[in-house]
Amino acid sequence: PYSMSQRYGQAKEICDNENLRADGIWGTAANLVAANTIWNPQEKMPFPKLAMYFEYTDKVNGIGYRHAVIVPFTTNETLLCRAEAYALKKMYPQSAADITSWQRAYTRNKSALTPDQINAYYDKMNFYTPFTQQTPKKQLAPDFTIEEGMQENILHCILHIRRVTTLHEGMRWPDIKRYGIMIYRRNMATQRVTDEMPPNDLRRAIQIPRNVIVAGMQPNPRRN
């Protein structure tokens, strides 16, 4: 539940440095509308983006069930898919135009972005390290070729925006797998990395269901 931050939720460090409260091409976090609607109990930073609909089973006593409606395909996420496709095809003005559309809808910054502005902004941003440089910009190691400079930096921008737009929806994992991004397990109390999941780690493959394994299908391999 959002109000209690029970079980899983993004840590404050991730929110402050990598997505909702991190600076972006739109400016400081103050320009990002979503950054001002985060709840912060127990040092977890949930974004209350899924509205709850109440179904009464007894209106007199005011009891019933809460339902959350999750939309699997949205215009916002599809726009970013197109921006990514444009960037991969080196159609940078079209990609920048889609990023501008997102910026005007999600932030208080209504200016038009150019490919050169996006390139310059993410080019000067430091690459992420687990503790010393916690930024939205991760090292990319996909199975396909990305050109350094303009193409890579526009993709960094899109991946940053996708983290904001699809937060809590489970969409980050496909981005991580598609672009070969290293995953670190961190102990924030000791400031140490306790595990790493590189691009070729066998754990990245989702395991097939147990019932088909029991029926005789070979399971996906796992690292010992």
Secondary structure, DSSP 8 states (H G I E B T S, - for coil): -TTTT-S---BHHHHHHTSTTS-BTTBSGGGBGGGGG---STTB-----S-EEEEEEETTTTEEEEEE---SS-HHHHHHHHHHHHHHTT-HHHHHHHHHHHHHHHBS------HHHHHHHHHHS----SSS---S------SS---TTHHHHHHHHHHHHHHHHTTTTT-HHHHHHHTT--EEEEETTTTEEEEEE-TT-GGGS----HHHHHTT--------
